[in-house]
Amino acid sequence: MAVRRQLDSRFVRLEPPDHDADNDDRDERLIRELYREFGGPLLRHVSKTTGNDLQWAEDVVQETLVRAWRNSAKLTWEPPLLWAWLLTVARRIVIDGRRKRGVRPREVEAPEEDSIAVPDGSDRTLAAIVVADALRHLSSQHREVIEETYLRDRTVSQAAEVLGIPPGTVKSRLFYALRALRTALKERGVAS
């Protein structure tokens, strides 16, 4: 009962269309009154059902009010009944929209031909050049440990055997070699 009184007091200016007036004036006045009286509340309601998609909600409100305008001769112009009719129509439009979106794949804009990346290996080549340059600036002991473990894919024990040093020394040199390599790459603007 309180909701009905609230609707009655909120939509007091809305009157049924005057069928004796000039059609263009009547249609313009009707659509303007529909938007003024129901546009805001309907948009707030529909925004919730569209997941706060404002553009979609505005489209739904517009379509709902256009349907009300088209069916103006058949509608009951009591505000609570008109509001209920608008809510029903808006809900059906949202449901139809969800069904269409579910069936049809989402449309995306085609990228411009100039912006399409073509994998050409240049990134890997440049990275290899920068890393090789940074490796050249390391001490020979650090460079040997990195080459044996990372570039030749050997374990610490295998690298220790090849280099003729204990595995603990390989681990220690590898730690400091990686730290020095990271610093050298930072200086070149590659690592963060």
Backbone as JSON Lines, residues from 0, in Angstrom:
{"i":0,"aa":"M","n":[0.82,-1.19,0.0],"ca":[0.0,0.0,0.0],"c":[0.86,1.26,0.0]}
{"i":1,"aa":"A","n":[1.98,1.23,0.76],"ca":[2.86,2.39,0.81],"c":[3.53,2.61,-0.54]}
{"i":2,"aa":"V","n":[3.86,1.51,-1.23],"ca":[4.48,1.62,-2.55],"c":[3.52,2.28,-3.53]}
{"i":3,"aa":"R","n":[2.25,1.91,-3.46],"ca":[1.24,2.49,-4.35],"c":[1.11,3.99,-4.1]}
{"i":4,"aa":"R","n":[1.06,4.42,-2.82],"ca":[0.98,5.85,-2.51],"c":[2.22,6.57,-3.01]}
{"i":5,"aa":"Q","n":[3.38,5.94,-2.87],"ca":[4.63,6.56,-3.34],"c":[4.58,6.74,-4.86]}
{"i":6,"aa":"L","n":[4.13,5.72,-5.59],"ca":[4.0,5.84,-7.05],"c":[2.99,6.9,-7.43]}
{"i":7,"aa":"D","n":[1.84,6.92,-6.73],"ca":[0.81,7.92,-7.04],"c":[1.34,9.33,-6.82]}
{"i":8,"aa":"S","n":[2.12,9.55,-5.77],"ca":[2.62,10.89,-5.5],"c":[3.78,11.25,-6.41]}
{"i":9,"aa":"R","n":[4.55,10.26,-6.84],"ca":[5.72,10.55,-7.67],"c":[5.33,10.85,-9.11]}
{"i":10,"aa":"F","n":[4.33,10.2,-9.63],"ca":[3.96,10.35,-11.03],"c":[2.64,11.11,-11.19]}
{"i":11,"aa":"V","n":[2.54,12.27,-10.6],"ca":[1.28,13.0,-10.62],"c":[1.06,13.76,-11.92]}
{"i":12,"aa":"R","n":[2.13,14.12,-12.63],"ca":[1.98,14.97,-13.81],"c":[1.54,14.21,-15.05]}
{"i":13,"aa":"L","n":[1.67,12.89,-15.05],"ca":[1.39,12.11,-16.24],"c":[-0.11,12.01,-16.48]}
{"i":14,"aa":"E","n":[-0.52,12.31,-17.68],"ca":[-1.93,12.24,-18.05],"c":[-2.06,11.37,-19.28]}
{"i":15,"aa":"P","n":[-3.24,10.77,-19.48],"ca":[-3.42,9.96,-20.69],"c":[-3.31,10.83,-21.92]}
{"i":16,"aa":"P","n":[-2.9,10.25,-23.05],"ca":[-2.73,11.04,-24.27],"c":[-4.05,11.64,-24.72]}
{"i":17,"aa":"D","n":[-3.99,12.84,-25.23],"ca":[-5.16,13.54,-25.72],"c":[-5.31,13.21,-27.2]}
{"i":18,"aa":"H","n":[-6.3,12.39,-27.53],"ca":[-6.45,11.92,-28.91],"c":[-7.06,12.98,-29.82]}
{"i":19,"aa":"D","n":[-7.56,14.07,-29.25],"ca":[-8.13,15.13,-30.08],"c":[-7.07,16.11,-30.56]}
{"i":20,"aa":"A","n":[-5.92,16.18,-29.89],"ca":[-4.88,17.13,-30.26],"c":[-4.18,16.68,-31.53]}
{"i":21,"aa":"D","n":[-3.4,17.6,-32.11],"ca":[-2.61,17.3,-33.31],"c":[-1.67,16.13,-33.0]}
{"i":22,"aa":"N","n":[-1.59,15.15,-33.9],"ca":[-0.81,13.92,-33.66],"c":[0.64,14.19,-33.33]}
{"i":23,"aa":"D","n":[1.31,15.09,-34.09],"ca":[2.73,15.35,-33.84],"c":[2.94,15.98,-32.47]}
{"i":24,"aa":"D","n":[2.1,16.95,-32.1],"ca":[2.23,17.58,-30.79],"c":[1.95,16.57,-29.68]}
{"i":25,"aa":"R","n":[0.93,15.76,-29.89],"ca":[0.55,14.76,-28.88],"c":[1.69,13.75,-28.69]}
{"i":26,"aa":"D","n":[2.25,13.25,-29.8],"ca":[3.33,12.26,-29.72],"c":[4.56,12.85,-29.04]}
{"i":27,"aa":"E","n":[4.89,14.07,-29.38],"ca":[6.06,14.7,-28.79],"c":[5.86,14.92,-27.29]}
{"i":28,"aa":"R","n":[4.66,15.4,-26.92],"ca":[4.37,15.64,-25.51],"c":[4.35,14.31,-24.74]}
{"i":29,"aa":"L","n":[3.79,13.28,-25.34],"ca":[3.7,11.98,-24.69],"c":[5.08,11.4,-24.42]}
{"i":30,"aa":"I","n":[5.94,11.4,-25.42],"ca":[7.27,10.82,-25.24],"c":[8.08,11.65,-24.24]}
{"i":31,"aa":"R","n":[7.91,12.97,-24.26],"ca":[8.61,13.83,-23.32],"c":[8.13,13.54,-21.89]}
{"i":32,"aa":"E","n":[6.82,13.38,-21.7],"ca":[6.28,13.09,-20.37],"c":[6.72,11.7,-19.89]}
{"i":33,"aa":"L","n":[6.73,10.74,-20.8],"ca":[7.19,9.41,-20.42],"c":[8.63,9.45,-19.93]}
{"i":34,"aa":"Y","n":[9.49,10.14,-20.66],"ca":[10.89,10.24,-20.25],"c":[11.02,11.0,-18.93]}
{"i":35,"aa":"R","n":[10.29,12.08,-18.79],"ca":[10.41,12.9,-17.58],"c":[9.93,12.11,-16.35]}
{"i":36,"aa":"E","n":[8.82,11.42,-16.49],"ca":[8.25,10.74,-15.35],"c":[8.91,9.38,-15.04]}
{"i":37,"aa":"F","n":[9.25,8.64,-16.07],"ca":[9.7,7.27,-15.85],"c":[11.15,7.02,-16.25]}
{"i":38,"aa":"G","n":[11.77,7.91,-16.99],"ca":[13.13,7.67,-17.49],"c":[14.14,7.4,-16.4]}
{"i":39,"aa":"G","n":[14.23,8.29,-15.41],"ca":[15.21,8.13,-14.32],"c":[14.99,6.88,-13.49]}
{"i":40,"aa":"P","n":[13.76,6.7,-12.94],"ca":[13.53,5.5,-12.13],"c":[13.72,4.2,-12.92]}
{"i":41,"aa":"L","n":[13.3,4.23,-14.18],"ca":[13.45,3.03,-15.01],"c":[14.92,2.74,-15.28]}
{"i":42,"aa":"L","n":[15.71,3.79,-15.53],"ca":[17.14,3.59,-15.76],"c":[17.82,3.02,-14.52]}
{"i":43,"aa":"R","n":[17.47,3.51,-13.34],"ca":[18.06,2.97,-12.11],"c":[17.7,1.5,-11.94]}
{"i":44,"aa":"H","n":[16.46,1.17,-12.22],"ca":[16.03,-0.23,-12.08],"c":[16.72,-1.13,-13.11]}
{"i":45,"aa":"V","n":[16.76,-0.69,-14.35],"ca":[17.32,-1.51,-15.43],"c":[18.83,-1.64,-15.27]}
{"i":46,"aa":"S","n":[19.5,-0.62,-14.73],"ca":[20.96,-0.7,-14.53],"c":[21.32,-1.9,-13.67]}
{"i":47,"aa":"K","n":[20.5,-2.18,-12.68],"ca":[20.76,-3.33,-11.81],"c":[20.63,-4.64,-12.58]}
{"i":48,"aa":"T","n":[19.63,-4.73,-13.45],"ca":[19.41,-5.98,-14.17],"c":[20.39,-6.19,-15.32]}
{"i":49,"aa":"T","n":[21.05,-5.12,-15.77],"ca":[22.04,-5.26,-16.83],"c":[23.45,-5.37,-16.29]}
{"i":50,"aa":"G","n":[23.58,-5.52,-14.99],"ca":[24.91,-5.64,-14.4],"c":[25.65,-4.33,-14.43]}
{"i":51,"aa":"N","n":[24.94,-3.21,-14.27],"ca":[25.49,-1.85,-14.29],"c":[26.15,-1.48,-15.61]}
{"i":52,"aa":"D","n":[25.69,-2.1,-16.69],"ca":[26.14,-1.73,-18.04],"c":[25.26,-0.55,-18.47]}
{"i":53,"aa":"L","n":[25.79,0.67,-18.27],"ca":[24.99,1.88,-18.48],"c":[24.52,2.03,-19.92]}
{"i":54,"aa":"Q","n":[25.35,1.72,-20.87],"ca":[24.97,1.85,-22.28],"c":[23.82,0.9,-22.61]}
{"i":55,"aa":"W","n":[23.92,-0.33,-22.16],"ca":[22.85,-1.3,-22.41],"c":[21.57,-0.87,-21.68]}
{"i":56,"aa":"A","n":[21.72,-0.38,-20.44],"ca":[20.55,0.06,-19.67],"c":[19.84,1.22,-20.37]}
{"i":57,"aa":"E","n":[20.61,2.17,-20.9],"ca":[20.0,3.29,-21.62],"c":[19.27,2.8,-22.86]}
{"i":58,"aa":"D","n":[19.84,1.85,-23.56],"ca":[19.16,1.27,-24.74],"c":[17.86,0.6,-24.34]}
{"i":59,"aa":"V","n":[17.87,-0.12,-23.23],"ca":[16.67,-0.8,-22.76],"c":[15.59,0.21,-22.39]}
{"i":60,"aa":"V","n":[15.97,1.27,-21.68],"ca":[15.0,2.3,-21.29],"c":[14.4,2.95,-22.54]}
{"i":61,"aa":"Q","n":[15.24,3.28,-23.49],"ca":[14.75,3.91,-24.71],"c":[13.77,2.98,-25.44]}
{"i":62,"aa":"E","n":[14.13,1.73,-25.59],"ca":[13.25,0.78,-26.28],"c":[11.93,0.6,-25.51]}
{"i":63,"aa":"T","n":[12.01,0.56,-24.19],"ca":[10.81,0.41,-23.37],"c":[9.87,1.59,-23.56]}
{"i":64,"aa":"L","n":[10.41,2.79,-23.52],"ca":[9.57,3.98,-23.65],"c":[9.03,4.13,-25.07]}
{"i":65,"aa":"V","n":[9.79,3.69,-26.06],"ca":[9.28,3.71,-27.44],"c":[8.12,2.73,-27.57]}
{"i":66,"aa":"R","n":[8.21,1.58,-26.94],"ca":[7.11,0.62,-26.98],"c":[5.87,1.17,-26.25]}
{"i":67,"aa":"A","n":[6.1,1.9,-25.18],"ca":[4.97,2.53,-24.48],"c":[4.32,3.56,-25.39]}
{"i":68,"aa":"W","n":[5.11,4.32,-26.09],"ca":[4.58,5.33,-27.01],"c":[3.78,4.66,-28.13]}
{"i":69,"aa":"R","n":[4.31,3.55,-28.68],"ca":[3.61,2.84,-29.75],"c":[2.29,2.25,-29.28]}
{"i":70,"aa":"N","n":[2.26,1.82,-28.03],"ca":[1.05,1.19,-27.48],"c":[0.23,2.15,-26.63]}
{"i":71,"aa":"S","n":[0.4,3.44,-26.82],"ca":[-0.24,4.43,-25.95],"c":[-1.76,4.32,-25.95]}
{"i":72,"aa":"A","n":[-2.36,3.93,-27.04],"ca":[-3.82,3.84,-27.1],"c":[-4.34,2.66,-26.27]}
{"i":73,"aa":"K","n":[-3.52,1.63,-26.08],"ca":[-3.95,0.42,-25.38],"c":[-3.64,0.45,-23.88]}
{"i":74,"aa":"L","n":[-2.75,1.36,-23.45],"ca":[-2.27,1.34,-22.07],"c":[-3.26,1.97,-21.1]}
{"i":75,"aa":"T","n":[-3.22,1.49,-19.86],"ca":[-3.94,2.12,-18.76],"c":[-3.0,3.16,-18.18]}
{"i":76,"aa":"W","n":[-3.45,4.42,-18.12],"ca":[-2.54,5.51,-17.78],"c":[-2.51,5.84,-16.3]}
{"i":77,"aa":"E","n":[-2.91,4.9,-15.46],"ca":[-2.74,5.1,-14.03],"c":[-1.27,4.81,-13.74]}
{"i":78,"aa":"P","n":[-0.59,5.71,-13.03],"ca":[0.86,5.55,-12.82],"c":[1.3,4.2,-12.3]}
{"i":79,"aa":"P","n":[0.66,3.61,-11.3],"ca":[1.15,2.3,-10.83],"c":[1.03,1.21,-11.89]}
{"i":80,"aa":"L","n":[-0.06,1.24,-12.64],"ca":[-0.24,0.23,-13.68],"c":[0.72,0.45,-14.83]}
{"i":81,"aa":"L","n":[0.94,1.7,-15.2],"ca":[1.88,2.02,-16.27],"c":[3.31,1.65,-15.85]}
{"i":82,"aa":"W","n":[3.66,1.93,-14.6],"ca":[4.99,1.58,-14.08],"c":[5.2,0.07,-14.12]}
{"i":83,"aa":"A","n":[4.19,-0.69,-13.72],"ca":[4.3,-2.16,-13.76],"c":[4.46,-2.64,-15.19]}
{"i":84,"aa":"W","n":[3.73,-2.04,-16.13],"ca":[3.85,-2.41,-17.54],"c":[5.25,-2.11,-18.05]}
{"i":85,"aa":"L","n":[5.79,-0.94,-17.7],"ca":[7.14,-0.56,-18.15],"c":[8.19,-1.51,-17.57]}
{"i":86,"aa":"L","n":[8.06,-1.88,-16.32],"ca":[9.02,-2.81,-15.71],"c":[8.98,-4.17,-16.39]}
{"i":87,"aa":"T","n":[7.78,-4.63,-16.73],"ca":[7.63,-5.93,-17.4],"c":[8.28,-5.89,-18.77]}
{"i":88,"aa":"V","n":[8.02,-4.84,-19.52],"ca":[8.6,-4.71,-20.86],"c":[10.11,-4.62,-20.78]}
{"i":89,"aa":"A","n":[10.61,-3.81,-19.84],"ca":[12.07,-3.66,-19.69],"c":[12.72,-4.99,-19.33]}
{"i":90,"aa":"R","n":[12.08,-5.74,-18.43],"ca":[12.63,-7.04,-18.03],"c":[12.69,-7.99,-19.23]}
{"i":91,"aa":"R","n":[11.66,-7.98,-20.04],"ca":[11.65,-8.84,-21.23],"c":[12.71,-8.43,-22.24]}
{"i":92,"aa":"I","n":[12.94,-7.13,-22.38],"ca":[13.98,-6.65,-23.3],"c":[15.36,-7.1,-22.8]}
{"i":93,"aa":"V","n":[15.59,-7.02,-21.5],"ca":[16.87,-7.46,-20.94],"c":[17.05,-8.96,-21.15]}
{"i":94,"aa":"I","n":[16.0,-9.74,-20.92],"ca":[16.08,-11.2,-21.12],"c":[16.4,-11.51,-22.58]}
{"i":95,"aa":"D","n":[15.72,-10.82,-23.5],"ca":[16.0,-11.04,-24.93],"c":[17.44,-10.68,-25.26]}
{"i":96,"aa":"G","n":[17.94,-9.59,-24.67],"ca":[19.32,-9.19,-24.89],"c":[20.31,-10.22,-24.4]}
{"i":97,"aa":"R","n":[20.04,-10.78,-23.22],"ca":[20.92,-11.82,-22.68],"c":[20.91,-13.06,-23.57]}
{"i":98,"aa":"R","n":[19.76,-13.41,-24.07],"ca":[19.67,-14.57,-24.97],"c":[20.46,-14.32,-26.25]}
{"i":99,"aa":"K","n":[20.32,-13.14,-26.81],"ca":[21.06,-12.82,-28.04],"c":[22.56,-12.87,-27.81]}
{"i":100,"aa":"R","n":[22.99,-12.32,-26.68],"ca":[24.43,-12.32,-26.37],"c":[24.95,-13.72,-26.14]}
{"i":101,"aa":"G","n":[24.11,-14.6,-25.62],"ca":[24.53,-15.97,-25.37],"c":[24.66,-16.79,-26.63]}
{"i":102,"aa":"V","n":[23.85,-16.49,-27.63],"ca":[23.85,-17.26,-28.87],"c":[24.92,-16.77,-29.83]}
{"i":103,"aa":"R","n":[25.06,-15.48,-29.91],"ca":[25.96,-14.88,-30.89],"c":[27.31,-14.58,-30.27]}
{"i":104,"aa":"P","n":[28.4,-14.86,-30.97],"ca":[29.71,-14.53,-30.41],"c":[29.87,-13.03,-30.28]}
{"i":105,"aa":"R","n":[30.66,-12.63,-29.31],"ca":[30.88,-11.21,-29.06],"c":[31.64,-10.58,-30.22]}
{"i":106,"aa":"E","n":[31.17,-9.42,-30.64],"ca":[31.8,-8.73,-31.76],"c":[32.99,-7.92,-31.28]}
{"i":107,"aa":"V","n":[34.06,-7.98,-32.05],"ca":[35.24,-7.18,-31.76],"c":[35.66,-6.47,-33.03]}
{"i":108,"aa":"E","n":[36.31,-5.36,-32.84],"ca":[36.78,-4.6,-33.98],"c":[37.99,-5.3,-34.6]}
{"i":109,"aa":"A","n":[38.05,-5.3,-35.91],"ca":[39.2,-5.9,-36.59],"c":[40.41,-4.99,-36.39]}
{"i":110,"aa":"P","n":[41.55,-5.57,-36.06],"ca":[42.74,-4.73,-35.86],"c":[43.22,-4.17,-37.19]}
{"i":111,"aa":"E","n":[43.86,-3.02,-37.09],"ca":[44.44,-2.43,-38.29],"c":[45.61,-3.31,-38.74]}
{"i":112,"aa":"E","n":[45.82,-3.35,-40.04],"ca":[46.87,-4.23,-40.57],"c":[48.25,-3.85,-40.05]}
{"i":113,"aa":"D","n":[48.48,-2.56,-39.82],"ca":[49.78,-2.12,-39.34],"c":[50.04,-2.54,-37.9]}
{"i":114,"aa":"S","n":[48.98,-2.79,-37.13],"ca":[49.17,-3.1,-35.72],"c":[49.28,-4.6,-35.43]}
{"i":115,"aa":"I","n":[49.15,-5.43,-36.43],"ca":[49.25,-6.87,-36.22],"c":[50.72,-7.26,-36.09]}
{"i":116,"aa":"A","n":[51.05,-7.88,-34.98],"ca":[52.43,-8.29,-34.74],"c":[52.71,-9.6,-35.48]}
{"i":117,"aa":"V","n":[53.81,-9.6,-36.17],"ca":[54.23,-10.8,-36.89],"c":[55.46,-11.35,-36.18]}
{"i":118,"aa":"P","n":[55.37,-12.56,-35.63],"ca":[56.53,-13.11,-34.93],"c":[57.67,-13.36,-35.91]}
{"i":119,"aa":"D","n":[58.79,-12.69,-35.67],"ca":[59.92,-12.83,-36.58],"c":[61.2,-13.21,-35.86]}
{"i":120,"aa":"G","n":[61.14,-13.4,-34.56],"ca":[62.32,-13.82,-33.82],"c":[63.27,-12.69,-33.48]}
{"i":121,"aa":"S","n":[62.96,-11.48,-33.88],"ca":[63.88,-10.37,-33.62],"c":[64.01,-10.09,-32.13]}
{"i":122,"aa":"D","n":[62.94,-10.28,-31.35],"ca":[63.01,-10.04,-29.91],"c":[64.01,-11.0,-29.25]}
{"i":123,"aa":"R","n":[63.94,-12.26,-29.64],"ca":[64.87,-13.23,-29.07],"c":[66.3,-12.93,-29.48]}
{"i":124,"aa":"T","n":[66.49,-12.52,-30.73],"ca":[67.83,-12.2,-31.21],"c":[68.41,-11.02,-30.45]}
{"i":125,"aa":"L","n":[67.6,-9.97,-30.28],"ca":[68.06,-8.79,-29.54],"c":[68.37,-9.14,-28.08]}
{"i":126,"aa":"A","n":[67.51,-9.95,-27.47],"ca":[67.75,-10.35,-26.09],"c":[69.07,-11.15,-25.99]}
{"i":127,"aa":"A","n":[69.29,-12.04,-26.94],"ca":[70.53,-12.83,-26.93],"c":[71.76,-11.94,-27.08]}
{"i":128,"aa":"I","n":[71.66,-10.93,-27.92],"ca":[72.79,-10.0,-28.12],"c":[73.08,-9.24,-26.83]}
{"i":129,"aa":"V","n":[72.04,-8.75,-26.17],"ca":[72.23,-7.99,-24.93],"c":[72.82,-8.89,-23.85]}
{"i":130,"aa":"V","n":[72.3,-10.12,-23.71],"ca":[72.81,-11.03,-22.69],"c":[74.27,-11.41,-22.99]}
{"i":131,"aa":"A","n":[74.58,-11.65,-24.25],"ca":[75.98,-11.99,-24.62],"c":[76.91,-10.84,-24.29]}
{"i":132,"aa":"D","n":[76.45,-9.6,-24.54],"ca":[77.28,-8.43,-24.22],"c":[77.48,-8.33,-22.71]}
{"i":133,"aa":"A","n":[76.42,-8.58,-21.94],"ca":[76.54,-8.52,-20.48],"c":[77.45,-9.62,-19.97]}
{"i":134,"aa":"L","n":[77.38,-10.8,-20.58],"ca":[78.25,-11.9,-20.17],"c":[79.73,-11.58,-20.39]}
{"i":135,"aa":"R","n":[80.02,-10.86,-21.49],"ca":[81.42,-10.5,-21.78],"c":[82.02,-9.6,-20.7]}
{"i":136,"aa":"H","n":[81.17,-8.88,-19.99],"ca":[81.67,-7.98,-18.95],"c":[81.81,-8.65,-17.59]}
{"i":137,"aa":"L","n":[81.48,-9.93,-17.51],"ca":[81.67,-10.68,-16.26],"c":[83.09,-11.21,-16.2]}
{"i":138,"aa":"S","n":[83.51,-11.61,-14.99],"ca":[84.84,-12.23,-14.87],"c":[84.8,-13.58,-15.57]}
{"i":139,"aa":"S","n":[85.95,-14.1,-15.93],"ca":[86.02,-15.37,-16.66],"c":[85.47,-16.52,-15.8]}
{"i":140,"aa":"Q","n":[85.71,-16.49,-14.5],"ca":[85.2,-17.54,-13.62],"c":[83.66,-17.53,-13.57]}
{"i":141,"aa":"H","n":[83.08,-16.36,-13.48],"ca":[81.62,-16.25,-13.45],"c":[81.01,-16.66,-14.79]}
{"i":142,"aa":"R","n":[81.64,-16.21,-15.86],"ca":[81.15,-16.54,-17.2],"c":[81.2,-18.05,-17.44]}
{"i":143,"aa":"E","n":[82.28,-18.73,-17.02],"ca":[82.42,-20.17,-17.21],"c":[81.31,-20.94,-16.48]}
{"i":144,"aa":"V","n":[81.0,-20.52,-15.26],"ca":[79.98,-21.21,-14.46],"c":[78.6,-21.04,-15.11]}
{"i":145,"aa":"I","n":[78.29,-19.85,-15.57],"ca":[76.99,-19.62,-16.23],"c":[76.92,-20.4,-17.53]}
{"i":146,"aa":"E","n":[77.99,-20.4,-18.3],"ca":[78.0,-21.14,-19.57],"c":[77.77,-22.64,-19.34]}
{"i":147,"aa":"E","n":[78.43,-23.19,-18.34],"ca":[78.31,-24.63,-18.09],"c":[76.93,-25.01,-17.56]}
{"i":148,"aa":"T","n":[76.38,-24.2,-16.65],"ca":[75.1,-24.59,-16.04],"c":[73.89,-24.18,-16.88]}
{"i":149,"aa":"Y","n":[73.87,-22.96,-17.36],"ca":[72.69,-22.48,-18.08],"c":[72.76,-22.73,-19.58]}
{"i":150,"aa":"L","n":[73.88,-22.41,-20.2],"ca":[73.96,-22.5,-21.65],"c":[74.17,-23.95,-22.12]}
{"i":151,"aa":"R","n":[74.93,-24.75,-21.35],"ca":[75.15,-26.14,-21.75],"c":[74.24,-27.09,-20.97]}
{"i":152,"aa":"D","n":[73.39,-26.54,-20.12],"ca":[72.36,-27.28,-19.39],"c":[72.94,-28.43,-18.57]}
{"i":153,"aa":"R","n":[73.98,-28.14,-17.82],"ca":[74.61,-29.15,-16.97],"c":[74.21,-28.91,-15.52]}
{"i":154,"aa":"T","n":[74.23,-29.97,-14.74],"ca":[73.96,-29.84,-13.31],"c":[75.19,-29.26,-12.64]}
{"i":155,"aa":"V","n":[75.05,-28.9,-11.37],"ca":[76.17,-28.34,-10.61],"c":[77.3,-29.38,-10.53]}
{"i":156,"aa":"S","n":[76.95,-30.64,-10.31],"ca":[77.98,-31.69,-10.22],"c":[78.7,-31.86,-11.56]}
{"i":157,"aa":"Q","n":[77.93,-31.85,-12.66],"ca":[78.55,-32.0,-13.98],"c":[79.45,-30.81,-14.29]}
{"i":158,"aa":"A","n":[78.98,-29.61,-13.97],"ca":[79.79,-28.41,-14.22],"c":[81.07,-28.44,-13.37]}
{"i":159,"aa":"A","n":[80.96,-28.91,-12.13],"ca":[82.13,-29.01,-11.24],"c":[83.16,-29.97,-11.83]}
{"i":160,"aa":"E","n":[82.68,-31.08,-12.38],"ca":[83.58,-32.06,-12.97],"c":[84.29,-31.48,-14.19]}
{"i":161,"aa":"V","n":[83.54,-30.78,-15.08],"ca":[84.12,-30.2,-16.29],"c":[85.13,-29.12,-15.93]}
{"i":162,"aa":"L","n":[84.78,-28.26,-14.95],"ca":[85.64,-27.13,-14.58],"c":[86.77,-27.55,-13.64]}
{"i":163,"aa":"G","n":[86.65,-28.73,-13.04],"ca":[87.7,-29.21,-12.13],"c":[87.68,-28.5,-10.8]}
{"i":164,"aa":"I","n":[86.53,-28.11,-10.32],"ca":[86.41,-27.43,-9.01],"c":[85.32,-28.13,-8.21]}
{"i":165,"aa":"P","n":[85.28,-27.95,-6.89],"ca":[84.26,-28.59,-6.05],"c":[82.84,-28.04,-6.37]}
{"i":166,"aa":"P","n":[81.79,-28.86,-6.18],"ca":[80.41,-28.41,-6.43],"c":[80.01,-27.18,-5.6]}
{"i":167,"aa":"G","n":[80.5,-27.08,-4.36],"ca":[80.19,-25.92,-3.51],"c":[80.73,-24.64,-4.12]}
{"i":168,"aa":"T","n":[81.89,-24.72,-4.75],"ca":[82.47,-23.55,-5.4],"c":[81.65,-23.15,-6.62]}
{"i":169,"aa":"V","n":[81.15,-24.17,-7.36],"ca":[80.29,-23.88,-8.52],"c":[79.04,-23.13,-8.05]}
{"i":170,"aa":"K","n":[78.43,-23.62,-6.95],"ca":[77.22,-22.96,-6.43],"c":[77.51,-21.52,-6.02]}
{"i":171,"aa":"S","n":[78.61,-21.32,-5.32],"ca":[78.97,-19.99,-4.85],"c":[79.24,-19.05,-6.03]}
{"i":172,"aa":"R","n":[80.04,-19.52,-6.99],"ca":[80.34,-18.69,-8.16],"c":[79.07,-18.39,-8.97]}
{"i":173,"aa":"L","n":[78.2,-19.38,-9.06],"ca":[76.97,-19.2,-9.81],"c":[76.09,-18.13,-9.15]}
{"i":174,"aa":"F","n":[76.02,-18.13,-7.83],"ca":[75.23,-17.13,-7.12],"c":[75.75,-15.73,-7.44]}
{"i":175,"aa":"Y","n":[77.05,-15.53,-7.3],"ca":[77.63,-14.21,-7.54],"c":[77.63,-13.85,-9.03]}
{"i":176,"aa":"A","n":[77.74,-14.86,-9.88],"ca":[77.72,-14.6,-11.32],"c":[76.34,-14.1,-11.75]}
{"i":177,"aa":"L","n":[75.28,-14.74,-11.24],"ca":[73.93,-14.3,-11.58],"c":[73.64,-12.9,-11.05]}
{"i":178,"aa":"R","n":[74.14,-12.61,-9.86],"ca":[73.96,-11.27,-9.31],"c":[74.69,-10.23,-10.16]}
{"i":179,"aa":"A","n":[75.89,-10.54,-10.6],"ca":[76.66,-9.62,-11.45],"c":[75.98,-9.48,-12.82]}
{"i":180,"aa":"L","n":[75.44,-10.58,-13.35],"ca":[74.75,-10.54,-14.64],"c":[73.48,-9.67,-14.54]}
{"i":181,"aa":"R","n":[72.75,-9.83,-13.46],"ca":[71.54,-9.03,-13.24],"c":[71.89,-7.54,-13.19]}
{"i":182,"aa":"T","n":[72.96,-7.2,-12.51],"ca":[73.41,-5.8,-12.43],"c":[73.8,-5.29,-13.81]}
{"i":183,"aa":"A","n":[74.51,-6.11,-14.57],"ca":[74.93,-5.7,-15.92],"c":[73.72,-5.49,-16.82]}
{"i":184,"aa":"L","n":[72.71,-6.33,-16.69],"ca":[71.5,-6.16,-17.51],"c":[70.71,-4.93,-17.09]}
{"i":185,"aa":"K","n":[70.7,-4.62,-15.79],"ca":[70.03,-3.41,-15.33],"c":[70.69,-2.17,-15.91]}
{"i":186,"aa":"E","n":[72.0,-2.2,-15.98],"ca":[72.74,-1.07,-16.54],"c":[72.37,-0.87,-18.03]}
{"i":187,"aa":"R","n":[72.02,-1.95,-18.7],"ca":[71.64,-1.87,-20.11],"c":[70.14,-1.6,-20.29]}
{"i":188,"aa":"G","n":[69.42,-1.47,-19.16],"ca":[68.0,-1.17,-19.22],"c":[67.12,-2.36,-19.57]}
{"i":189,"aa":"V","n":[67.63,-3.57,-19.36],"ca":[66.87,-4.76,-19.73],"c":[66.14,-5.33,-18.53]}
{"i":190,"aa":"A","n":[66.8,-5.54,-17.42],"ca":[66.2,-6.15,-16.24],"c":[65.7,-5.07,-15.31]}
{"i":191,"aa":"S","n":[64.71,-5.45,-14.47],"ca":[64.2,-4.48,-13.51],"c":[64.69,-4.78,-12.13]}
